[in-house]
Amino acid sequence: MVRKLRPQNRLVSPQLSPAKNKARLKIVPLYKKFFLFLEAVERGAAKWPAYWRLYYFPYRRFFEAYFSLFPLLDRQALIDRVEAVRPEHYSRLRFLLQDRAAEKILQAIHQRCLRFTLPGDILPVEVYLLIGFFSPDAFILRLGQRKVIVFGLERFRDLSLLDIFYVHEYAHLLLQRHDLAIPAEKKGSWFILAEGLACWFSTQVLPERPLTDHLFLRRDRLNWCWQNETRLRHLFTSYASQEEKIVSLEQQGDASLGLPPRTLHFLGFKAVEEYARSQNLRATVFFSDPQRLLEVKI
């Protein structure tokens, strides 16, 4: 059994055995630098120079990779957004993140994830806790030659789903470490199935939590999915070979088709759950051999 690591920001230690080092979790609390920027502004510092000096520049390699996700955002647009910052708007986040609350949750859920991971699939995990302006709540970012988990904390009103977000992205990280050649016509299916697998994995790691949490859906929206499952499946089948369309339908929905956003992954979850049950499989099978996921039919 993997011994619980001591909670601290940097967990790289020359005393760690290879097995312990492989299972380590490194957390980079970028939000603390953002709070230093806010404190400087409260003392009268010019906003953009303080943002650049205290927040962006110390982690410029990370931010260069991060902002590459927003090709339409130019430097002036970022400057304008920084200049619009008002420190009082971040009071809730300052309270929420005090005493390393987020880090403690992540350390605990990481240890729980390890219990559901085969020894050969365990890998070191690096997490960045970011306060941005338009970040997804959680996502995988390529940073140089490695992939890291990023949490965009700016819209978090509480930390009640932070553990589920971590399990979800941890599953994606295990899948994405494989260099798979997925046929173009199956990439749309893969996208939905990967989302479904991540949701199903979190039900295994945190079975005490309601399905609405695992699927990131309100109760009324989940009920809509159950009631419109046939319709969802018809829409998916119509566009299954078009990856960009499937991604757009999942992320944004389509009012003209009567499709709310963030609902197609419900099909992926159901498909993975039913396939795993019929084959008596655990999630570890898909992490060790992701090609098995392509056998799942939506």
Backbone as numpy.savetxt, mean C-alpha at the origin, in Angstrom:
# Nx Ny Nz CAx CAy CAz Cx Cy Cz
10.79 -19.81 15.30 9.94 -18.62 15.30 10.83 -17.39 15.30
10.45 -16.39 14.54 11.24 -15.17 14.46 11.04 -14.35 15.71
12.13 -14.00 16.39 12.04 -13.20 17.61 11.64 -11.78 17.27
10.77 -11.18 18.07 10.29 -9.82 17.81 11.44 -8.83 17.92
11.59 -8.00 16.90 12.66 -7.01 16.89 12.29 -5.81 17.75
13.28 -5.19 18.35 13.03 -4.02 19.17 12.53 -2.87 18.30
11.48 -2.12 18.73 10.98 -1.02 17.93 11.95 0.15 17.92
12.50 0.44 16.78 13.35 1.60 16.61 13.36 1.95 15.13
13.79 3.17 14.81 13.66 3.65 13.43 14.57 2.91 12.48
15.80 2.62 12.90 16.74 1.92 12.03 17.02 0.56 12.65
16.72 -0.48 11.90 16.84 -1.82 12.45 17.97 -2.61 11.80
18.89 -1.92 11.13 20.03 -2.60 10.52 21.09 -2.76 11.59
21.50 -3.97 11.87 22.46 -4.21 12.94 23.45 -5.27 12.51
24.75 -5.03 12.72 25.75 -6.03 12.34 25.64 -7.30 13.17
24.92 -7.23 14.32 24.79 -8.42 15.15 23.68 -9.36 14.68
22.81 -8.88 13.78 21.71 -9.72 13.33 22.21 -10.90 12.52
21.64 -12.07 12.77 21.96 -13.24 11.95 21.36 -13.05 10.57
21.82 -13.80 9.56 21.23 -13.68 8.22 19.73 -13.85 8.23
19.20 -14.80 9.00 17.75 -15.02 9.04 17.03 -13.82 9.63
17.58 -13.26 10.74 16.95 -12.10 11.36 17.03 -10.89 10.44
18.18 -10.70 9.78 18.34 -9.56 8.89 17.37 -9.64 7.72
17.12 -10.87 7.25 16.20 -11.06 6.13 14.77 -10.69 6.53
14.45 -10.86 7.80 13.09 -10.62 8.26 12.90 -9.21 8.82
13.92 -8.38 8.73 13.86 -7.08 9.40 12.87 -6.13 8.73
12.42 -5.17 9.50 11.57 -4.08 9.01 12.27 -2.77 9.30
12.52 -2.00 8.26 13.11 -0.68 8.41 12.03 0.35 8.13
11.83 1.26 9.07 10.81 2.31 8.93 11.51 3.66 8.83
11.20 4.39 7.79 11.76 5.73 7.59 10.64 6.74 7.84
10.65 7.42 9.01 9.56 8.32 9.37 9.73 9.72 8.77
9.48 9.82 7.47 9.62 11.12 6.80 8.74 12.19 7.42
7.63 11.79 7.99 6.70 12.77 8.55 7.37 13.66 9.60
8.39 13.11 10.29 9.07 13.92 11.31 9.77 15.11 10.68
10.33 14.92 9.49 10.95 16.04 8.78 9.90 17.04 8.32
8.73 16.53 7.94 7.65 17.45 7.54 7.22 18.30 8.73
7.17 17.70 9.91 6.80 18.46 11.09 7.86 19.51 11.43
9.14 19.20 11.17 10.19 20.20 11.35 9.96 21.38 10.40
9.54 21.08 9.18 9.20 22.13 8.22 8.05 22.98 8.75
7.01 22.34 9.29 5.89 23.10 9.84 6.32 23.99 11.00
7.19 23.46 11.85 7.67 24.25 12.99 8.46 25.46 12.51
9.25 25.27 11.44 10.01 26.39 10.89 9.07 27.46 10.35
8.00 27.03 9.68 7.02 27.98 9.15 6.35 28.74 10.29
6.05 28.04 11.37 5.42 28.69 12.53 6.34 29.73 13.15
7.63 29.54 12.97 8.59 30.53 13.49 8.85 31.66 12.50
8.19 31.60 11.34 8.30 32.68 10.37 9.17 32.39 9.17
9.66 31.16 9.01 10.51 30.83 7.87 9.71 30.87 6.57
10.39 31.23 5.48 9.78 31.18 4.15 9.47 29.72 3.81
8.29 29.47 3.27 7.81 28.10 3.15 8.62 27.25 2.17
8.78 27.68 0.93 9.45 26.82 -0.04 10.91 26.54 0.35
11.71 27.56 0.71 13.09 27.24 1.13 13.15 26.28 2.31
12.23 26.44 3.27 12.22 25.54 4.44 11.82 24.13 4.02
10.83 24.02 3.15 10.40 22.70 2.66 11.55 22.01 1.95
12.24 22.73 1.09 13.35 22.14 0.34 14.49 21.71 1.27
14.84 22.56 2.20 16.00 22.31 3.07 15.72 21.23 4.11
14.54 21.26 4.71 14.26 20.36 5.83 13.58 19.05 5.43
12.88 19.05 4.30 12.06 17.89 3.95 12.51 17.23 2.66
12.56 17.98 1.60 12.85 17.39 0.29 14.32 16.99 0.15
15.23 17.90 0.40 16.64 17.66 0.10 17.24 16.48 0.89
16.96 16.34 2.19 17.56 15.20 2.92 17.14 13.83 2.36
16.00 13.77 1.67 15.51 12.51 1.10 15.22 12.68 -0.39
16.12 13.42 -1.05 15.85 13.78 -2.45 15.75 12.57 -3.37
16.50 11.48 -3.11 16.40 10.30 -3.96 15.00 9.69 -3.86
14.47 9.67 -2.65 13.11 9.16 -2.47 12.12 10.06 -3.19
12.23 11.36 -2.97 11.24 12.27 -3.55 11.33 12.33 -5.07
12.51 12.16 -5.62 12.63 12.12 -7.08 11.85 10.92 -7.63
11.97 9.78 -6.95 11.22 8.59 -7.37 9.73 8.80 -7.15
9.38 9.40 -6.03 7.97 9.62 -5.69 7.30 10.56 -6.69
7.93 11.70 -6.96 7.30 12.68 -7.85 7.31 12.24 -9.31
8.11 11.22 -9.64 8.07 10.69 -11.00 6.72 10.01 -11.27
5.97 9.70 -10.21 4.64 9.12 -10.37 3.62 10.16 -10.83
4.00 11.44 -10.77 3.08 12.52 -11.13 3.70 13.36 -12.25
3.74 12.81 -13.47 4.43 13.49 -14.57 3.84 14.86 -14.93
2.59 15.10 -14.58 1.96 16.38 -14.92 2.25 17.45 -13.86
2.89 17.05 -12.77 3.22 18.01 -11.72 4.59 18.62 -11.98
4.64 19.91 -12.26 5.94 20.55 -12.47 6.40 21.25 -11.18
7.60 21.76 -11.21 8.19 22.36 -10.01 7.36 23.54 -9.49
6.85 24.35 -10.40 6.08 25.52 -9.97 4.80 25.10 -9.29
4.17 24.04 -9.78 2.94 23.57 -9.15 3.23 23.08 -7.73
4.39 22.42 -7.55 4.76 21.97 -6.21 5.04 23.16 -5.30
5.76 24.15 -5.82 6.04 25.36 -5.03 4.74 26.02 -4.59
3.80 26.13 -5.53 2.52 26.77 -5.20 1.79 25.99 -4.11
1.86 24.66 -4.18 1.17 23.86 -3.17 1.85 24.01 -1.81
3.17 24.06 -1.80 3.89 24.24 -0.54 3.57 25.61 0.05
3.51 26.62 -0.79 3.22 27.97 -0.30 1.82 28.08 0.28
0.94 27.14 -0.09 -0.43 27.16 0.44 -0.56 26.41 1.76
0.51 25.79 2.23 0.47 25.02 3.47 0.15 25.92 4.66
-0.75 25.44 5.50 -1.06 26.12 6.76 -0.83 25.13 7.90
0.12 25.39 8.77 0.46 24.42 9.83 -0.73 23.94 10.65
-1.70 24.81 10.89 -2.83 24.41 11.72 -3.66 23.30 11.09
-3.54 23.12 9.77 -4.28 22.05 9.10 -3.72 20.65 9.43
-2.56 20.63 10.06 -1.91 19.34 10.34 -1.94 19.00 11.83
-2.77 19.68 12.59 -2.85 19.43 14.03 -3.27 18.00 14.32
-4.26 17.50 13.58 -4.73 16.14 13.81 -3.61 15.12 13.56
-2.86 15.31 12.47 -1.77 14.38 12.16 -0.68 14.43 13.21
-0.37 15.63 13.69 0.64 15.75 14.73 0.23 14.96 15.97
-1.04 15.05 16.32 -1.54 14.30 17.48 -1.53 12.81 17.19
-1.95 12.43 15.99 -2.09 11.03 15.61 -0.76 10.29 15.62
0.30 10.97 15.22 1.59 10.32 15.01 2.55 10.48 16.18
2.08 11.08 17.27 2.96 11.26 18.41 3.29 9.92 19.06
4.41 9.88 19.76 4.86 8.68 20.47 5.05 7.48 19.55
5.39 7.74 18.28 5.68 6.67 17.31 4.52 5.69 17.19
3.30 6.21 17.22 2.12 5.34 17.18 2.08 4.50 15.91
2.35 5.11 14.77 2.30 4.37 13.50 3.39 3.31 13.46
4.60 3.67 13.90 5.71 2.71 13.88 5.41 1.48 14.74
4.79 1.69 15.88 4.48 0.56 16.77 3.47 -0.38 16.13
2.48 0.19 15.44 1.49 -0.65 14.74 2.18 -1.45 13.65
3.06 -0.82 12.89 3.74 -1.50 11.78 4.68 -2.59 12.28
5.39 -2.33 13.35 6.26 -3.36 13.90 5.46 -4.59 14.30
4.33 -4.38 14.96 3.52 -5.50 15.44 2.93 -6.29 14.27
2.38 -5.60 13.28 1.73 -6.32 12.17 2.77 -6.98 11.27
3.97 -6.43 11.20 5.03 -7.09 10.43 5.35 -8.46 11.03
5.45 -8.50 12.35 5.72 -9.78 13.01 4.59 -10.77 12.74
3.38 -10.27 12.70 2.24 -11.15 12.42 2.29 -11.67 10.98
2.67 -10.82 10.05 2.80 -11.24 8.65 3.85 -12.34 8.50
4.94 -12.23 9.26 6.00 -13.23 9.15 5.49 -14.62 9.50
4.52 -14.70 10.39 3.98 -16.01 10.78 3.17 -16.65 9.65
2.81 -15.84 8.65 2.04 -16.35 7.52 2.89 -16.38 6.24
4.20 -16.33 6.40 5.12 -16.31 5.26 6.09 -17.47 5.38
6.27 -18.23 4.31 7.24 -19.32 4.32 8.66 -18.76 4.46
9.57 -19.47 5.13 10.93 -18.96 5.32 11.61 -18.53 4.02
11.39 -19.27 2.95 12.03 -18.93 1.69 11.47 -17.69 1.02
10.30 -17.21 1.47 9.66 -16.03 0.88 9.89 -14.76 1.70
10.45 -14.91 2.90 10.66 -13.74 3.76 11.72 -12.84 3.15
11.48 -11.56 3.18 12.42 -10.59 2.65 12.44 -9.36 3.55
13.54 -8.61 3.57 13.56 -7.37 4.35 12.59 -6.36 3.75
11.91 -5.63 4.61 10.90 -4.67 4.16 11.30 -3.27 4.60
11.16 -2.34 3.68 11.46 -0.93 3.96 10.18 -0.13 3.78
9.82 0.66 4.79 8.58 1.42 4.77 8.90 2.91 4.95
8.26 3.73 4.12 8.39 5.19 4.22 7.05 5.77 4.67
7.09 6.56 5.72 5.89 7.22 6.23 5.94 8.68 5.78
5.13 8.99 4.80 5.20 10.25 4.06 4.00 11.14 4.38
4.22 12.44 4.43 3.13 13.39 4.37 3.31 14.18 3.07
2.44 13.93 2.13 2.51 14.60 0.84 1.31 15.49 0.66
0.88 15.64 -0.60 -0.28 16.47 -0.89 -1.34 15.70 -1.67
-0.95 14.64 -2.34 -1.90 13.91 -3.19 -1.49 12.45 -3.29
-0.96 11.89 -2.20 -0.47 10.51 -2.22 -1.63 9.51 -2.10
-1.49 8.34 -2.71 -2.38 7.22 -2.34 -2.14 6.90 -0.87
-3.11 6.26 -0.23 -2.95 5.91 1.18 -1.77 4.97 1.39
-1.60 4.02 0.47 -0.49 3.06 0.57 -0.18 2.54 -0.83
1.11 2.35 -1.12 1.49 1.90 -2.45 2.92 1.39 -2.43
3.28 0.67 -3.50 4.64 0.19 -3.68 5.38 1.15 -4.61
6.59 1.52 -4.24 7.39 2.45 -5.04 8.74 1.80 -5.35
9.13 1.88 -6.61 10.48 1.43 -6.97 11.47 2.53 -6.60
12.43 2.19 -5.77 13.44 3.13 -5.30 14.80 2.55 -5.64
15.37 2.99 -6.77 16.60 2.38 -7.25 16.33 0.95 -7.69
17.10 0.02 -7.13 16.95 -1.39 -7.50 16.01 -2.15 -6.57
15.40 -1.47 -5.61 14.52 -2.16 -4.67 13.13 -1.54 -4.70
12.19 -2.27 -4.13 10.83 -1.78 -3.99 10.52 -1.58 -2.52
9.84 -0.48 -2.22 9.54 -0.13 -0.83 8.04 0.13 -0.70
7.55 0.03 0.52 6.15 0.36 0.82 6.09 1.80 1.29
5.14 2.55 0.75 4.98 3.96 1.12 3.56 4.18 1.64
3.46 4.88 2.75 2.16 5.31 3.26 2.06 6.82 3.11
1.03 7.27 2.38 0.75 8.70 2.29 -0.21 9.06 3.41
0.29 9.69 4.44 -0.50 9.86 5.67 -1.40 11.09 5.66
-1.33 11.92 4.62 -2.00 13.21 4.69 -3.51 13.14 4.82
-4.12 12.03 4.38 -5.58 11.92 4.49 -6.01 10.98 5.62
-5.08 10.45 6.40 -5.44 9.56 7.49 -6.11 10.35 8.62
-7.31 9.97 8.97 -8.00 10.59 10.10 -7.78 9.80 11.39
-7.40 8.55 11.24 -7.00 7.71 12.37 -6.12 6.60 11.81
-5.62 5.74 12.69 -4.71 4.67 12.27 -5.37 3.29 12.32
-6.70 3.28 12.31 -7.41 2.02 12.51 -7.20 1.03 11.37
-6.88 1.51 10.16 -6.68 0.62 9.03 -5.20 0.47 8.64
-4.32 1.07 9.41 -2.91 1.04 9.04 -2.38 -0.39 8.98
-2.78 -1.25 9.91 -2.29 -2.62 9.90 -2.79 -3.37 8.66
-4.04 -3.15 8.27 -4.57 -3.82 7.08 -3.90 -3.29 5.82
-3.67 -2.00 5.76 -2.93 -1.44 4.63 -1.56 -2.10 4.51
-0.90 -2.29 5.66 0.43 -2.90 5.62 0.36 -4.33 5.10
-0.57 -5.14 5.62 -0.69 -6.52 5.16 -0.95 -6.56 3.65
-1.82 -5.67 3.19 -2.17 -5.60 1.77 -0.94 -5.31 0.91
-0.17 -4.31 1.32 1.02 -3.95 0.52 2.14 -4.98 0.69
2.21 -5.60 1.85 3.19 -6.68 2.06 2.93 -7.80 1.06
1.65 -8.14 0.85 1.30 -9.17 -0.13 1.74 -8.76 -1.53
1.49 -7.51 -1.90 1.93 -7.03 -3.21 3.46 -7.10 -3.34
4.15 -6.77 -2.26 5.61 -6.80 -2.29 6.12 -8.22 -2.53
5.52 -9.19 -1.87 5.92 -10.58 -2.08 5.65 -11.02 -3.52
4.54 -10.59 -4.08 4.23 -10.94 -5.47 5.20 -10.27 -6.44
5.47 -8.99 -6.20 6.25 -8.21 -7.16 7.74 -8.51 -7.13
8.19 -9.29 -6.16 9.62 -9.61 -6.16 9.94 -10.62 -7.25
8.93 -11.26 -7.81 9.12 -12.19 -8.92 9.07 -11.44 -10.24
9.95 -11.80 -11.14 9.98 -11.19 -12.47 9.15 -12.07 -13.41
7.87 -11.76 -13.48 6.95 -12.59 -14.25 6.70 -12.02 -15.63
6.60 -12.91 -16.59 6.23 -12.51 -17.94 4.75 -12.81 -18.11
3.92 -11.81 -17.86 2.48 -11.99 -17.94 2.01 -11.62 -19.34
1.31 -12.49 -20.05 0.81 -12.17 -21.39 -0.02 -10.89 -21.36
0.11 -10.08 -22.39 -0.58 -8.79 -22.43 -2.07 -8.92 -22.22
-2.65 -9.96 -22.80 -4.11 -10.12 -22.72 -4.57 -10.56 -21.32
-3.60 -10.93 -20.46 -3.96 -11.37 -19.11 -3.59 -10.35 -18.04
-3.02 -9.22 -18.44 -2.56 -8.24 -17.44 -3.72 -7.59 -16.69
-4.85 -7.42 -17.38 -6.02 -6.88 -16.69 -6.50 -7.83 -15.61
-6.55 -9.13 -15.93 -6.94 -10.14 -14.95 -5.94 -10.19 -13.80
-4.64 -10.12 -14.16 -3.61 -10.17 -13.12 -3.77 -9.01 -12.14
-4.05 -7.82 -12.64 -4.22 -6.65 -11.78 -5.33 -6.88 -10.76
-6.48 -7.37 -11.23 -7.61 -7.58 -10.34 -7.36 -8.75 -9.38
-6.73 -9.81 -9.89 -6.44 -10.96 -9.04 -5.39 -10.64 -7.98
-4.40 -9.83 -8.33 -3.39 -9.43 -7.35 -4.02 -8.61 -6.23
-4.95 -7.72 -6.60 -5.68 -6.96 -5.58 -6.52 -7.90 -4.72
-7.16 -8.86 -5.39 -7.98 -9.81 -4.65 -7.16 -10.66 -3.69
-5.98 -11.11 -4.16 -5.11 -11.90 -3.30 -4.66 -11.10 -2.08
-4.29 -9.84 -2.28 -3.84 -9.00 -1.16 -4.96 -8.84 -0.13
-6.20 -8.67 -0.62 -7.34 -8.56 0.30 -7.58 -9.87 1.02
-7.49 -10.98 0.29 -7.73 -12.28 0.91 -6.64 -12.60 1.93
-5.39 -12.26 1.62 -4.29 -12.50 2.55 -4.54 -11.76 3.86
-5.05 -10.55 3.79 -5.28 -9.80 5.03 -6.40 -10.45 5.87
-7.35 -11.14 5.21 -8.36 -11.86 6.00 -7.73 -13.04 6.74
-6.63 -13.58 6.22 -5.94 -14.67 6.88 -5.10 -14.17 8.06
-4.46 -13.03 7.86 -3.58 -12.49 8.90 -4.39 -11.83 10.02
-5.50 -11.17 9.66 -6.33 -10.46 10.63 -7.78 -10.94 10.52
-8.05 -12.20 10.84 -9.40 -12.75 10.64 -10.46 -12.11 11.53
-10.02 -11.42 12.58 -10.99 -10.81 13.50 -11.60 -9.53 12.95
-11.05 -9.01 11.85 -11.54 -7.76 11.31 -12.66 -7.99 10.30
-13.60 -7.04 10.15 -14.72 -7.23 9.22 -14.27 -7.17 7.76
-15.05 -7.80 6.89 -14.71 -7.84 5.47 -14.66 -6.45 4.87
-15.46 -5.52 5.38 -15.43 -4.15 4.86 -14.04 -3.55 5.00
-13.34 -3.87 6.09 -11.98 -3.35 6.29 -11.03 -3.97 5.27
-11.11 -5.27 5.10 -10.18 -5.94 4.20 -10.35 -5.49 2.75
-11.58 -5.16 2.36 -11.85 -4.74 0.98 -11.84 -3.22 0.83
-11.64 -2.50 1.93 -11.62 -1.03 1.91 -12.92 -0.49 1.31
-14.02 -1.08 1.72 -15.34 -0.68 1.21 -16.27 -0.36 2.37
-17.08 0.68 2.20 -18.15 0.93 3.16 -19.16 -0.23 3.08
-19.95 -0.40 4.14 -20.93 -1.48 4.15 -21.92 -1.36 3.00
-22.40 -0.16 2.71 -23.36 -0.01 1.62 -22.73 -0.34 0.27
-21.44 -0.01 0.10 -20.77 -0.31 -1.16 -20.50 -1.81 -1.30
-20.16 -2.45 -0.19 -19.98 -3.91 -0.23 -21.30 -4.60 -0.56
-22.38 -4.13 0.06 -23.70 -4.69 -0.26 -24.01 -4.51 -1.74
-23.64 -3.36 -2.30 -23.87 -3.11 -3.73 -23.10 -4.15 -4.56
-21.89 -4.46 -4.15 -21.09 -5.46 -4.89 -21.76 -6.82 -4.87
-22.25 -7.23 -3.69 -22.94 -8.52 -3.61 -24.17 -8.54 -4.51
-24.91 -7.46 -4.49 -26.15 -7.40 -5.27 -25.90 -7.28 -6.77
-24.74 -6.77 -7.15 -24.45 -6.53 -8.56 -23.27 -7.37 -9.06
-23.06 -8.51 -8.42 -21.93 -9.34 -8.79 -21.98 -9.77 -10.26
-23.12 -10.15 -10.74 -23.25 -10.55 -12.15 -22.91 -9.40 -13.08
-23.38 -8.23 -12.73 -23.10 -7.03 -13.53 -21.60 -6.71 -13.52
-20.99 -6.81 -12.35 -19.55 -6.56 -12.25 -18.78 -7.54 -13.13
-19.17 -8.80 -13.05 -18.46 -9.82 -13.83 -18.64 -9.57 -15.34
-19.82 -9.14 -15.75 -20.05 -8.84 -17.17 -19.16 -7.69 -17.62
-19.07 -6.64 -16.80 -18.22 -5.50 -17.15 -16.76 -5.92 -17.22
-16.33 -6.71 -16.24 -14.94 -7.16 -16.26 -14.66 -7.98 -17.52
-15.54 -8.91 -17.84 -15.34 -9.78 -19.00 -15.27 -8.96 -20.28
-16.04 -7.88 -20.34 -16.07 -7.05 -21.55 -14.74 -6.36 -21.81
-13.99 -6.07 -20.74 -12.75 -5.29 -20.90 -11.53 -6.05 -20.38
-11.66 -7.32 -20.09 -10.60 -8.08 -19.41 -9.26 -8.02 -20.13
-9.26 -7.96 -21.45 -8.00 -7.96 -22.21 -7.38 -6.57 -22.33
-8.05 -5.54 -21.77 -7.56 -4.15 -21.87 -7.10 -3.69 -20.48
-5.82 -3.84 -20.23 -5.30 -3.55 -18.89 -5.59 -2.12 -18.45
-5.31 -1.15 -19.30 -5.52 0.25 -18.91 -6.97 0.52 -18.57
-7.88 -0.07 -19.32 -9.31 0.12 -19.06 -9.70 -0.50 -17.73
-9.20 -1.70 -17.45 -9.50 -2.37 -16.19 -8.98 -1.55 -15.01
-7.76 -1.06 -15.11 -7.18 -0.24 -14.03 -8.02 1.01 -13.83
-8.41 1.65 -14.93 -9.23 2.86 -14.84 -10.58 2.57 -14.20
-11.22 1.48 -14.60 -12.52 1.13 -14.03 -12.42 0.84 -12.54
-11.34 0.17 -12.12 -11.16 -0.13 -10.70 -10.88 1.14 -9.91
-10.00 1.98 -10.40 -9.57 3.14 -9.63 -10.57 4.29 -9.68
-11.22 4.47 -10.81 -12.09 5.64 -10.98 -13.56 5.30 -11.16
-13.86 4.05 -11.53 -15.24 3.70 -11.84 -15.64 4.31 -13.18
-16.90 4.23 -13.50 -17.42 4.82 -14.74 -18.91 5.06 -14.56
-19.27 6.34 -14.39 -20.68 6.68 -14.14 -21.57 6.26 -15.30
-21.03 6.34 -16.52 -21.85 5.98 -17.69 -22.19 4.50 -17.71
-21.35 3.70 -17.03 -21.60 2.26 -16.95 -22.26 1.88 -15.62
-22.51 2.89 -14.80 -23.09 2.62 -13.49 -22.15 1.90 -12.56
-20.86 2.13 -12.73 -19.85 1.41 -11.94 -19.18 2.35 -10.95
-19.34 2.13 -9.65 -18.63 2.94 -8.66 -17.14 2.59 -8.66
-16.28 3.50 -8.21 -14.85 3.18 -8.12 -14.57 2.15 -7.04
-13.42 1.48 -7.18 -12.93 0.53 -6.18 -13.92 -0.60 -5.92
-14.46 -1.18 -6.97 -15.39 -2.29 -6.78 -14.98 -3.54 -7.56
-14.21 -3.41 -8.64 -13.84 -4.60 -9.41 -12.98 -5.57 -8.60
-12.20 -5.05 -7.66 -11.35 -5.95 -6.88 -12.18 -6.90 -6.03
-13.45 -6.59 -5.81 -14.35 -7.52 -5.13 -14.39 -8.85 -5.88
-14.39 -8.79 -7.22 -14.38 -10.01 -8.02 -13.08 -10.78 -7.82
-11.95 -10.06 -7.77 -10.67 -10.72 -7.55 -10.61 -11.40 -6.20
-11.14 -10.74 -5.18 -11.16 -11.34 -3.85 -11.99 -12.62 -3.85
-13.19 -12.56 -4.40 -14.06 -13.74 -4.43 -13.42 -14.88 -5.20
-12.81 -14.55 -6.34 -12.21 -15.59 -7.18 -11.06 -16.29 -6.45
-10.19 -15.50 -5.82 -9.05 -16.08 -5.10 -9.53 -16.90 -3.91
-10.47 -16.36 -3.16 -10.99 -17.07 -1.99 -11.61 -18.41 -2.39
-12.42 -18.42 -3.43 -13.09 -19.65 -3.84 -12.09 -20.67 -4.41
-11.11 -20.18 -5.18 -10.10 -21.09 -5.75 -9.27 -21.70 -4.63
-8.84 -20.88 -3.69 -8.01 -21.38 -2.59 -8.78 -22.41 -1.76
-10.05 -22.15 -1.53 -10.85 -23.09 -0.75 -11.02 -24.40 -1.50
-11.27 -24.31 -2.80 -11.49 -25.54 -3.58 -10.23 -26.39 -3.69
-9.05 -25.74 -3.66 -7.77 -26.45 -3.78 -7.09 -26.66 -2.44
-7.74 -26.18 -1.36 -7.17 -26.27 -0.01 -5.79 -25.63 0.04
-5.71 -24.39 -0.45 -4.43 -23.67 -0.54 -4.36 -22.54 0.48
-3.15 -22.20 0.84 -2.88 -21.00 1.63 -2.26 -19.95 0.73
-2.24 -18.72 1.21 -1.69 -17.62 0.40 -0.22 -17.85 0.06
0.49 -18.58 0.90 1.91 -18.82 0.67 2.17 -19.49 -0.67
1.21 -20.28 -1.15 1.37 -20.94 -2.45 1.52 -19.90 -3.55
0.71 -18.85 -3.52 0.76 -17.82 -4.55 2.02 -16.98 -4.44
2.51 -16.76 -3.23 3.73 -15.97 -3.06 4.96 -16.73 -3.54
4.96 -18.05 -3.32 6.09 -18.87 -3.77 6.03 -19.14 -5.26
4.81 -19.27 -5.79 4.62 -19.59 -7.21 3.50 -18.71 -7.77
3.79 -17.43 -8.05 2.74 -16.49 -8.50 2.03 -16.91 -9.78
2.67 -17.77 -10.58 2.00 -18.23 -11.80 0.69 -18.93 -11.47
0.58 -19.47 -10.27 -0.67 -20.13 -9.88 -1.85 -19.16 -9.91
-1.54 -17.89 -9.70 -2.61 -16.90 -9.69 -3.31 -16.79 -11.05
-2.55 -17.07 -12.11 -3.14 -17.00 -13.44 -4.09 -18.17 -13.72
-4.08 -19.16 -12.84 -5.02 -20.27 -12.98 -6.40 -19.92 -12.43
-6.46 -18.85 -11.64 -7.72 -18.45 -11.03 -8.62 -17.78 -12.07
-9.85 -18.21 -12.11 -10.82 -17.65 -13.06 -11.75 -16.68 -12.36
-11.87 -15.51 -12.96 -12.77 -14.49 -12.39 -14.19 -14.70 -12.95
